[in-house]
Amino acid sequence: MNECSHGIMWILLAVLLISSKAHSAPNNEADLKGPVFLKEPTNRVDFSNSTGAVVECTATGNPPPEIIWVRSDGTAVGDVPGLRQIQPNGNLVFPPFRAEDYRQEVHAQVYACLAKNQIGSIISRDVNVRAVVAQYYEADVNKEHVIRGNSAVMKCLIPSFVADFVEVVSWHSDQNESFIPNGDFVVSQHYDTDVNKEYVIRGNSAVMKCQIPSFVADFVEIVAWHTDQNETFHPKMNYVVQQFYESEVNNEYVIRGNSAVLKCSIL
């Protein structure tokens, strides 16, 4: 009787243990989570050899994901002493380096951040890393020959190895004049205005046009007209030019006692 009772107790205990594991397993699996980026690296990283750069990449998940940096072909990258380091927190570090230590496969490369755990993996956008070695350069401007009164386009010539990292902030002439890009400038120079002669029958209208050189026409406004008789006329106002004229009444013939309409003729 006692042996039977012990056998029943062991069976019940085994059932309880199995039941407990069955109930606890789903709860543990529910806590698992695939990687999610907390901070994804930017698409482009440009830096100077005198400053270096740090490319951050962080992700979360359960279990915590592992951060791996890979090339565009998917192969993993590692440390290159003095030139490239992968920190324990996942950051990709490019320390400052000497010009003679520049390596294209390190400093002009496309990287990506890979985060993975036992649930899955995610990969970041491409990160285009480009290092620029600080060195002396000169800007120049080619001479442009142009007919007086016409426009000329002047281009600032910058060496190609720094062109992507240099911004033109101003232009300077040998006469100590300064010009700022994106501003409207007119170089001061002498110009004459003229009016072509117009021939018209007395009593009719004539249109007079002020002739302005094309290179300043967009920046000049007509404020008044002046005649050789010291008369002044302002635009957008109505004027009548004084000149001699005669009025006349045509003869009308009518039978006595009837009406007649007489009209004053004005030239």
Protein Blocks (a to p, Z undefined) as FASTA:
>chain_A
ZZmmmmmmmmmmmmmmmmmmmmmmmmmmmmpccdddfbdcdfbdcddfklopaddddddd
ddddddddddfkopacdddehkaccdfkopacdddddfklpcfklmmccdddddddfkbc
cdddddddddddddddddddddddddehiacdddddddfklmmmcccfbdcdfkopacde
hiacddddddddddddddddehiacdddddddfklmmmcccfbdcdfkopacdehiacdd
ddddddddddddddehiacddddddZZ
